[in-house]
Amino acid sequence: MSNVAPEGTLSFEEAVMARRSVRGFLDTPVPAETLRTIFTLAQQAPSNCNIQHWKVMVASGQAAKRLSQKFIDVVLSGKGPEPDFDRLEKFEGIFRTRQVETAQALYGAMGIERDDKEGRMRAALRNFEFFNAPHVALLAMPKDFGEVLALDVGMYAQTLMLAMAAHGVGSCAQASLSNYPSVIRDFFGLDDHYGLLMGISFGYEDPSIPANKTRVPRTSIDAAVQFIDD
Ligand SMILES: Cc1cc2nc3c(=O)[nH]c(=O)nc-3n(C[C@H](O)[C@H](O)[C@H](O)COP(=O)(O)O)c2cc1C
């Protein structure tokens, strides 16, 4: 394989910098051939002992709309989340600070005030509308594999989202879609021993959606990376 980006696609650095969470999409579907190219690239992600334990389910078009409606029915029924994997309830310290700043950037772009509970609820519900995306991918792995093997699915997810970015396709990673795994089990006939980790809504960005004006910064590498060289 050549190390030059194919015509019409972004280079690695361009794709990394272009990828950001897109929360508003056009109806235009991604052509089937582009989908195959993108998912073939993602399949190159590394995994422990090359076991390739990600299970990926994609709903498009009317199927995505039907799936979205099933999610919304469950959310509006008032049923609480029943995720397959444990997760931290609340961030503390610097992680809480960054979480709040990120929420402020998103709600600020959407024009939602801090005390506008209804606005925030509506914004949260947009997750289950897949932000109007014509496609959604759900990522699962065997339930008993644990945190270390979940890393591999994370690597798959980022490879997938970068492949999308390189092909001009926007995406949003969504832990929120793992809140109601029974919806996915019914819809895709997912085996009970698989647990749902996350979803990714994707398609072509609608630049007119205010949420898509959101930009969130990163700290300098000095806060994250320790180099020792002597
Ligand atoms: C595993 C994971 C789960 C996420 N879950 C959600 C989600 O449920 N809803 C959402 O709007 N954004 C979600 N995000 C997007 C993050 O908020 C976003 O990646 C972060 O703020 C950095 O912004 P950027 O993606 O635009 O660079 C998630 C991201 C990751 C990596």
The ligand as an ORCA input file, in Angstrom:
! r2SCAN-3c Opt
* xyz 0 1
  C     -15.726      7.166     24.248
  C     -16.373      8.495     23.967
  C     -17.693      8.680     24.295
  C     -18.336      9.905     24.006
  N     -19.678     10.039     24.265
  C     -20.323     11.142     23.826
  C     -21.751     11.221     23.919
  O     -22.418     10.320     24.415
  N     -22.357     12.337     23.425
  C     -21.642     13.357     22.835
  O     -22.262     14.331     22.396
  N     -20.296     13.311     22.747
  C     -19.625     12.224     23.204
  N     -18.257     12.114     23.043
  C     -17.526     13.196     22.370
  C     -16.634     13.968     23.320
  O     -17.401     14.887     24.060
  C     -15.572     14.682     22.481
  O     -14.777     13.713     21.822
  C     -14.676     15.596     23.290
  O     -15.418     16.662     23.850
  C     -13.546     16.181     22.429
  O     -14.095     16.935     21.373
  P     -13.826     16.593     19.841
  O     -14.266     15.157     19.592
  O     -14.668     17.581     19.083
  O     -12.363     16.741     19.592
  C     -17.596     10.951     23.387
  C     -16.249     10.737     23.072
  C     -15.644      9.535     23.351
  C     -14.198      9.340     22.962
*
